[in-house]
């Protein structure tokens, strides 16, 4: 992509077609009809894209509505992104706001805070998010750390090597939101499976792993463990079984 020297700059309001560019900068409102290929894209306002985006670095400081797929190396989101298709982010998906994705998400590292909704599957090497997460099907990552904040999180199936689900302590940067936040945020899941699992404030039907700690506020129907199981006195586990 680096050989393209054309730039696209929108100041104010504009309707334009897609294409191949080195840098795309949007300050204001831009409607782009067609696929967009670029090295760098910055949105300081509103971008509506009817097509697919292939980008190395995508920075959103406002809102982006994309009716297509996005493929990139790094996405830094400081606002809102609504994506009709799939997101494939090779290295870094940095969340500081809200991302609503109708398809699948694959990434190297997905991290940050805010709200993330994925209609289908989410797969990454590392998933580390503070906030509210909804995933329609499966969250799969080597390392999963979810700090529950704002409202309930819902994930159908969770699979990973190391899984940590905790209720978030008040974060200074979100202090002004504290009076609106629910202190009772929970995770609701069908199945959670991993090697090392620590859960708190989680409702799940099945938890299966090697070393499992069921912390406060949990309500689990069935736990199957191999090496060890610890259960907080304020947690409910209806049935448990040690695997040989």
URCORSUL-V327126 format. One record per residue. N is the residue number from 0. RES is the residue in three letters. SS is DSSP state (alpha for helix, beta for strand, coil for the rest). PSI is psi in radians with two decimals (NA if undefined). Layout:
N_RES_SS_PSI / N_RES_SS_PSI
This chain:
0_UNK_coil_-0.39 / 1_UNK_coil_-0.35 / 2_UNK_coil_-0.21 / 3_UNK_coil_2.18 / 4_UNK_coil_-0.07 / 5_UNK_coil_2.46 / 6_UNK_beta_2.67 / 7_UNK_beta_2.09 / 8_UNK_beta_2.23 / 9_UNK_beta_2.10 / 10_UNK_beta_2.07 / 11_UNK_beta_-2.28 / 12_UNK_beta_2.33 / 13_UNK_beta_2.59 / 14_UNK_beta_2.18 / 15_UNK_beta_2.86 / 16_UNK_beta_2.88 / 17_UNK_beta_-2.80 / 18_UNK_beta_-2.90 / 19_UNK_beta_2.19 / 20_UNK_beta_2.85 / 21_UNK_beta_-1.01 / 22_UNK_beta_2.42 / 23_UNK_beta_2.16 / 24_UNK_beta_2.17 / 25_UNK_beta_2.06 / 26_UNK_beta_1.73 / 27_UNK_beta_-2.37 / 28_UNK_beta_2.14 / 29_UNK_beta_2.34 / 30_UNK_beta_2.10 / 31_UNK_beta_2.07 / 32_UNK_beta_1.97 / 33_UNK_beta_3.02 / 34_UNK_beta_2.62 / 35_UNK_beta_2.16 / 36_UNK_beta_2.23 / 37_UNK_beta_2.84 / 38_UNK_beta_-0.85 / 39_UNK_beta_2.40 / 40_UNK_beta_2.24 / 41_UNK_beta_2.31 / 42_UNK_beta_2.03 / 43_UNK_beta_1.04 / 44_UNK_beta_-2.16 / 45_UNK_beta_2.29 / 46_UNK_beta_2.18 / 47_UNK_beta_2.05 / 48_UNK_beta_2.10 / 49_UNK_beta_1.51 / 50_UNK_coil_-3.05 / 51_UNK_coil_2.68 / 52_UNK_beta_2.26 / 53_UNK_beta_2.11 / 54_UNK_beta_2.59 / 55_UNK_beta_-0.91 / 56_UNK_beta_2.13 / 57_UNK_beta_2.05 / 58_UNK_beta_2.23 / 59_UNK_beta_2.02 / 60_UNK_coil_0.35 / 61_UNK_coil_-2.02 / 62_UNK_beta_2.39 / 63_UNK_beta_2.19 / 64_UNK_beta_2.08 / 65_UNK_beta_2.05 / 66_UNK_coil_1.34 / 67_UNK_coil_-2.81 / 68_UNK_coil_2.74 / 69_UNK_beta_2.33 / 70_UNK_beta_2.16 / 71_UNK_beta_3.01 / 72_UNK_beta_-0.78 / 73_UNK_beta_2.31 / 74_UNK_beta_2.19 / 75_UNK_beta_1.97 / 76_UNK_beta_1.97 / 77_UNK_coil_0.60 / 78_UNK_coil_-2.14 / 79_UNK_beta_2.42 / 80_UNK_beta_2.22 / 81_UNK_beta_2.11 / 82_UNK_beta_2.17 / 83_UNK_coil_-0.45 / 84_UNK_coil_-2.47 / 85_UNK_coil_2.69 / 86_UNK_beta_2.16 / 87_UNK_beta_1.93 / 88_UNK_beta_1.91 / 89_UNK_beta_-0.79 / 90_UNK_beta_-1.05 / 91_UNK_beta_2.06 / 92_UNK_beta_1.87 / 93_UNK_beta_1.94 / 94_UNK_beta_2.18 / 95_UNK_beta_1.15 / 96_UNK_beta_-2.29 / 97_UNK_beta_2.39 / 98_UNK_beta_2.14 / 99_UNK_beta_2.05 / 100_UNK_beta_2.13 / 101_UNK_coil_-0.30 / 102_UNK_coil_-2.37 / 103_UNK_coil_2.72 / 104_UNK_beta_2.24 / 105_UNK_beta_2.46 / 106_UNK_beta_2.87 / 107_UNK_beta_-1.24 / 108_UNK_beta_2.20 / 109_UNK_beta_2.06 / 110_UNK_beta_2.87 / 111_UNK_beta_-2.74 / 112_UNK_beta_2.71 / 113_UNK_beta_-2.47 / 114_UNK_beta_2.30 / 115_UNK_beta_2.13 / 116_UNK_beta_2.16 / 117_UNK_beta_2.14 / 118_UNK_coil_-0.55 / 119_UNK_coil_-2.00 / 120_UNK_coil_2.65 / 121_UNK_beta_2.16 / 122_UNK_beta_2.30 / 123_UNK_beta_2.94 / 124_UNK_beta_-0.85 / 125_UNK_beta_2.31 / 126_UNK_beta_1.93 / 127_UNK_beta_1.72 / 128_UNK_beta_2.40 / 129_UNK_beta_2.16 / 130_UNK_beta_-2.44 / 131_UNK_beta_2.21 / 132_UNK_beta_2.31 / 133_UNK_beta_2.16 / 134_UNK_beta_2.12 / 135_UNK_beta_-0.67 / 136_UNK_beta_-1.70 / 137_UNK_beta_2.38 / 138_UNK_beta_2.10 / 139_UNK_beta_2.12 / 140_UNK_beta_2.69 / 141_UNK_beta_-0.85 / 142_UNK_beta_2.17 / 143_UNK_beta_2.15 / 144_UNK_beta_2.04 / 145_UNK_beta_2.10 / 146_UNK_beta_1.92 / 147_UNK_beta_2.26 / 148_UNK_coil_2.77 / 149_UNK_coil_-1.27 / 150_UNK_coil_3.13 / 151_UNK_coil_2.55 / 152_UNK_beta_2.55 / 153_UNK_beta_2.11 / 154_UNK_beta_2.14 / 155_UNK_beta_-0.98 / 156_UNK_beta_2.40 / 157_UNK_beta_2.26 / 158_UNK_beta_2.34 / 159_UNK_beta_3.06 / 160_UNK_beta_-0.98 / 161_UNK_beta_2.18 / 162_UNK_beta_2.16 / 163_UNK_beta_2.08 / 164_UNK_beta_2.05 / 165_UNK_beta_2.75 / 166_UNK_beta_2.32 / 167_UNK_coil_2.42 / 168_UNK_coil_2.72 / 169_UNK_coil_2.25 / 170_UNK_coil_2.37 / 171_UNK_alpha_-0.66 / 172_UNK_alpha_-0.35 / 173_UNK_alpha_0.26 / 174_UNK_alpha_-0.68 / 175_UNK_alpha_-0.33 / 176_UNK_alpha_-0.10 / 177_UNK_coil_-0.66 / 178_UNK_coil_-0.33 / 179_UNK_coil_-0.28 / 180_UNK_coil_2.56 / 181_UNK_coil_2.27 / 182_UNK_coil_-0.11 / 183_UNK_coil_0.39 / 184_UNK_coil_2.35 / 185_UNK_coil_2.86 / 186_UNK_beta_2.32 / 187_UNK_beta_2.16 / 188_UNK_beta_2.74 / 189_UNK_beta_-1.08 / 190_UNK_beta_2.51 / 191_UNK_beta_2.16 / 192_UNK_beta_2.27 / 193_UNK_beta_-3.05 / 194_UNK_beta_-1.09 / 195_UNK_beta_2.06 / 196_UNK_beta_2.23 / 197_UNK_beta_2.17 / 198_UNK_beta_2.48 / 199_UNK_coil_2.65 / 200_UNK_coil_0.82 / 201_UNK_beta_2.31 / 202_UNK_beta_2.15 / 203_UNK_beta_2.63 / 204_UNK_beta_-0.73 / 205_UNK_beta_2.27 / 206_UNK_beta_2.18 / 207_UNK_beta_2.28 / 208_UNK_beta_-3.01 / 209_UNK_beta_-1.09 / 210_UNK_beta_2.08 / 211_UNK_beta_2.33 / 212_UNK_beta_2.09 / 213_UNK_beta_1.86 / 214_UNK_coil_-2.96 / 215_UNK_coil_2.61 / 216_UNK_coil_0.14 / 217_UNK_coil_2.58 / 218_UNK_beta_1.77 / 219_UNK_beta_2.30 / 220_UNK_beta_-0.82 / 221_UNK_beta_2.27 / 222_UNK_beta_2.27 / 223_UNK_beta_2.14 / 224_UNK_beta_2.79 / 225_UNK_beta_-0.97 / 226_UNK_beta_-0.91 / 227_UNK_beta_2.63 / 228_UNK_beta_2.18 / 229_UNK_beta_2.43 / 230_UNK_beta_2.22 / 231_UNK_coil_2.57 / 232_UNK_coil_-0.35 / 233_UNK_coil_0.24 / 234_UNK_coil_2.63 / 235_UNK_beta_2.16 / 236_UNK_beta_2.01 / 237_UNK_beta_-0.62 / 238_UNK_beta_2.44 / 239_UNK_beta_2.62 / 240_UNK_beta_2.36 / 241_UNK_beta_2.22 / 242_UNK_coil_2.42 / 243_UNK_coil_NA
